[in-house]
Every structure is written in C-alpha cells, then in structure tokens.
C-alpha cells in the first residue's frame, strides 16, 4: 500500500508540474504589438493597375449573427468592390485579427457562406506563382445562392506564413507558441459573380497579380506572407 501511495504522490506531483509548465509556456506576446499597426484601408490601395473601387455599389454586409462572430475574431474588416475598364467586378473582403491563437481561428468562407444561405460546391487547393519564384497557396471554392454563382479564391496569413487548411494553421500557431508568441492573422477573400468558375478563378489570379505589383515589400509580406515579398504575382491555374 505504501508503494501505491508513493506512486500516487509522484503522479500528482508530475501532473502539477505539467500544469505549471503549461502555464509558464503559454504564449503572452502578440507579434502585432511589435511593429506598425495594420490599417486595412491604407494597406489595400483604392486604385491599382486597371482596377478602381466602385463606390456606386453598396457593400453587402454579413448576416447579424455572422457579423457578431467576426467582431469577436477580428480587429478590422474591409469590404470593397473593384471594377476595371471592361466593367468586370471583383469583390474583396479582408479580415485582420491581432490574435490568431487557438481561441480565435480565422472565420473561413466554408463557414460564413453557408451561414448566409449559400450552397458550397467544389473546394480545391491552388497556387499563384509569384515573381520571386515562390507560390502563394490559395483555396478556390464555388458557391451558389439561387441563380447567383459566386466563385471564391481565398488565403489566410498567420504570422508570416500562408495557410489553406486548419492543420497548417495549427502548426504555425504551435511554432509561434513555442517561442512565447501569439501570431496575428489575415484572411483575404476575392470573389466575383460568374457561372463560369474557371474564368472567374483566372480573373481572381489576374487581380492578385495587379495587386501584388502595386504593393511595396512590407505590404506584400502582410498580404501574401513572407514568401512573397520580392515581387509581383503571375497568373497560375488552380490545382486539385
């Protein structure tokens, strides 16, 4: 019985030490507090390449319950519609949060679009080749609400890394957490109204190329991750 008591005491001690260690190593420093604060209105230009903001169209806000969730996750949300000389329109939605720890995971289109009545179609991982030889990992979706077809291209930047899956996001959070850091995060979503998803996703890539060419190195790092700071993007087709 004495041996059993000793084992119990040792086990309890180890559990206590584990709890203390977990608390001591809990990330406490936000990397968002280390540099200049992100201002989405300034980060994304109102005009670049052939694109300009179309102020004639009202911004479609999320449903109230979806907006409430966004407000808990993000510090800033930017929604714009851009138009080019040919009349083609791109809807840009960007959400930035200074804390992308486990409790505040990015709110993905796969969640918020069905919450607004959309049906999800295909979901494919893709990539956009950047001028410096790196690739921007993206996810291409198709969605539909009645007769409205809205293909989507999006990516998430956590800290300095771009992710397209929850597993990748957790691994990046863990990498920062082991250094005592809490990463910030940005979700960039591009969409357009088009029943031809392939044509829409190609247009999204052209839009990204024009955007990347208009940003300086620091802005590109913020928007596309650290692997895409050296130059603009070129158009690349979606992958499976």
Buried (B, 14 or more C-beta within 10 A) or exposed (E): EEEEEEEEEEEEEEEEEEEEEEEEEEBEEBBBEEEEEBEBEEBBBEEBBBBBBBEEEEEEEBEEEBEEBBEEBBBBBBBBBBBBEEEBBBBBBBBBBBBBBEEBBBBBBBEBBEEEEBEBEEBBEBBBBBBEEBBBBBBBBBBBEEEEBBBBBBBBBBBBBBBBEEEBBBEBBEBBBEEEBBBBBBBBBBBBEBEEBEEBBBBBBBBBBBBBBBBEEEBBBBBBBBBBBEBBBBBBEBEE
